[in-house]
Amino acid sequence: MSDCLFCKIVDKSIPAKIVLESDEWLAFEDIDAKAPVHILLIPKQHIADLHSVNTSGLFESLMKGVSKVITHFNLQENGYRVVTNQGKDGGQAVFHLHFHIFGKRKMSWPPG
């Protein structure tokens, strides 16, 4: 999608600090980090939200990507949080599916 911020990151027309990548997804540092580790993981194809994922294969690939980020930053020992915001009321600001991966600090509950 031509006006999508995350699509522009995927096609490298907007710079990002990419930490991991596969054929199907891209993981990069959030520019407005809320934790010492705050990574965004997105599918490379434009998918607006979680409800629009239409194959279990893509969802499985995205979850493997999340796991790779967790391992890459050694978050499994002390814990982490994975969040996806869905829709306006859920706090979704960029309408391209993305997962926030937070770590290296104590998380509070409830989150919002």
C-alpha positions in Angstrom: 0.0 0.0 0.0 1.6 3.2 -1.2 0.7 5.5 1.8 1.4 2.9 4.6 4.4 3.8 6.8 5.3 0.1 7.5 5.1 -0.7 3.8 7.6 2.0 3.2 9.9 0.5 5.8 9.6 -2.9 4.1 10.6 -1.4 0.7 13.4 0.6 2.4 12.1 4.0 1.3 11.9 4.9 5.0 14.9 3.9 7.1 14.6 1.7 10.2 16.9 -0.1 12.5 16.2 -3.6 11.3 17.2 -6.4 13.8 15.9 -9.5 12.0 14.3 -10.4 8.8 12.8 -13.3 6.8 11.1 -13.6 3.5 7.7 -13.0 5.2 8.4 -10.6 8.0 10.6 -7.7 9.2 11.6 -6.9 12.8 12.9 -3.4 13.7 13.4 -1.1 16.7 10.4 1.1 17.6 11.4 4.8 17.3 9.2 5.6 20.4 10.5 2.8 22.6 8.5 2.1 25.8 11.1 -0.4 27.2 14.8 -1.0 26.8 13.9 -3.6 24.2 10.9 -2.5 22.1 10.8 -4.2 18.7 8.1 -4.2 16.1 7.5 -7.2 13.9 5.5 -6.8 10.8 4.5 -9.0 7.8 6.2 -7.8 4.6 2.9 -7.9 2.7 0.3 -5.3 3.7 -2.2 -6.8 6.0 -4.3 -4.3 7.9 -4.9 -6.2 11.1 -5.0 -9.5 12.8 -8.4 -10.4 11.5 -7.1 -10.1 8.0 -4.5 -12.9 8.3 -6.0 -15.5 6.0 -3.5 -18.3 6.2 -2.2 -20.3 9.2 1.2 -20.5 7.4 1.7 -16.7 7.6 0.5 -16.5 11.2 2.9 -19.4 12.1 5.7 -17.5 10.4 5.0 -14.3 12.3 4.9 -16.2 15.6 8.2 -17.9 14.7 9.6 -14.4 14.1 8.4 -13.2 17.5 10.2 -16.2 19.0 13.4 -15.3 17.1 13.3 -11.8 18.4 12.8 -13.0 22.0 15.8 -15.3 21.6 17.9 -12.7 19.8 17.5 -10.3 22.8 17.6 -13.1 25.4 14.2 -12.1 26.8 13.1 -15.6 27.7 14.9 -15.7 31.1 13.2 -12.8 32.8 10.1 -12.4 30.6 8.7 -10.2 28.0 5.4 -8.9 26.6 4.0 -9.3 23.1 1.1 -7.0 22.1 -0.9 -6.3 19.0 -3.4 -3.5 19.0 -6.6 -4.1 17.1 -8.6 -1.2 15.7 -9.2 2.3 16.9 -10.5 1.4 20.3 -7.6 -1.1 20.8 -5.0 1.6 20.2 -4.0 0.7 16.6 -2.3 3.7 15.1 -0.7 2.2 12.0 -3.2 0.0 10.1 -0.6 -2.6 9.1 -0.5 -5.6 11.3 2.3 -5.4 13.8 3.4 -7.0 17.0 5.2 -5.0 19.8 7.8 -7.1 21.7 8.8 -5.5 25.0 11.5 -6.6 27.3 14.3 -5.8 29.8 12.0 -4.1 32.3 9.2 -5.1 34.7 5.8 -4.8 33.0 2.7 -3.6 34.9 -0.9 -4.8 34.7 -3.3 -3.8 33.5 -1.5 -2.4 30.5 -3.9 0.4 29.5 
